[in-house]
Amino acid sequence: MNFAAGVLESDGARTTLVTLLLFSTASLPNFAGAQCTEGWQAPRVLEAADGRPAYVESPVAVPTKGGVLLLGVPAFLWAERDAFDPFPSKSAPDTAAYVARLRKNIGFIGFVLGPERTATPVRPPSTLSMRRLLAAHGADGTIHVAWFAPPPGSTDPDAEGSVWYAERHGDQWSVPTMVYAADRLDWSGLKAALLIRNTSDVHIVVPYYRGQASGIAYIRRSNGRWMTTETRIGGLPTQATAQFFGTDSLAVAFAGFGAPGVRVRNGQHVFLIRAALSDTVWPTPTLVHYSGLDSIRWIGMYGTPSTHGTSQALTLVWNRIAQGARSSADTVYAMISEDAGVTWNSPQMLPLPFEVSTLSQARDARGNVHIVLTSFSGVLGAPAAQMYHAALSNGQWSGVDSVSDGSIYSPTISSIGPDTLLVAWGNGRPAEPSKPGVIAPVSKYATFVSACPRVIR
């Protein structure tokens, strides 16, 4: 693939902007135009109708009737076109106006990017803490949203011990509902898995910790009723990912420490559970990939129609973290099963000439899995220096392409339509011209054309 990315401002400060990269689709505004070429287009600033820059942190993106819904926390607007947050004078009226403006411009959970390329703020459905937001688009147009919040009774706003759920219909939210609670959710800090089936059935899979016990919670709403199945699993299960297969079954993959039957010290491995949706007791997990002394991170699973019979093929993608390599990784693995997880092909490895600090992934409508990576900067807490893209197509990895450089934080990639993928990452830019040392976050987006799009007028 050939790329033509715009150059982003960079100063090394710990602030972010978001850049979005889209494929064109008939159900969304025509960002790309009637082109038949492939390549990244130059980023554009995400702006409100009055031209003020907008920012949303590492958003998950879903299509809506009005455009593209970008959900992430924090999200806010700049106070002015070229001033992020100018301080007031010492007079009482100025201070009151400043506080009123702050309340008006902050506290969002995202924006709707409309057909006129303007961002409309989205207020949250709850005043509670909202972390690790997930969103999925239902066949009837409903946006299903789940998130982590502190467990009941906690005074720590950053604790993650409960799962909440709400729906968005048009621009209206339903009343949020707490659907699950434990002491702690997924200690690795990743999001849960959210799947939608039969329009209104909601399925959430997340590792949990309660006291000394650990396991995986399967939370589901069927026929309007919420239920939970907890499966105790040793070895600190994390990073759960799930896919439906067949007509009534679920495959759940996760990372777990310690391989069964191995008596020497070993690392973190890939495990799989295949269960019927109605099962109240899940079978013992199966070891899919043994990592030796290494660890894994950012595991994702995808389902596609199988080329052999009626079973569904499953694809697993993750990053390897070599022993002693801190939190950086150097190889991306992919494994494919043609029989819904019963047997697996040998891993397809994508060796990288750099250490990876972040990875995000998504599948397009053709069954290709796209990954976006950032290179390791070598300084703890510092932004990455480069961002790259690769794709898994027909079981083979493409080459690695450079997307952008600069101070890059936490890229995210989402599938938002038949021909549409959206990538988001963070960076920063100078705020007030009179204060050259001030760096503030803004959001940007750009279009990636993958096929001849249908023109939207």
Secondary structure by P-SEA (a helix, b strand, c coil): ccccccbbbbccccbbbbbbbbbbccccccccccccccccccccccccccbbbbbbcccccccccccbbbbbccbbbbccccccbbbbcccaaaaaaaaaaaaacccccbbbbccccbbbbbbbcccccccbbbbbbccccbbbbbbccccccccccccccbbbbbbbccccccccccccccccccccbbbbbbbbccccbbbbbbbbccccbbbbbbbbccccbbbbbbbbbcccccbbbbbbccccbbbbbbbbcccccccccccbbbbbbbbccccccccccccccccccbbbcbbbbbbcccccccbbbbbbbbbbbcccccccccbbbbbbbccccccccccccccccbbbcccccccccccbbbbbbbcccccccccccccccccccccccccccccccccccbbbbbbccccbbbbbbbbccccccccccbbbbbbbbbbbbcccccccc
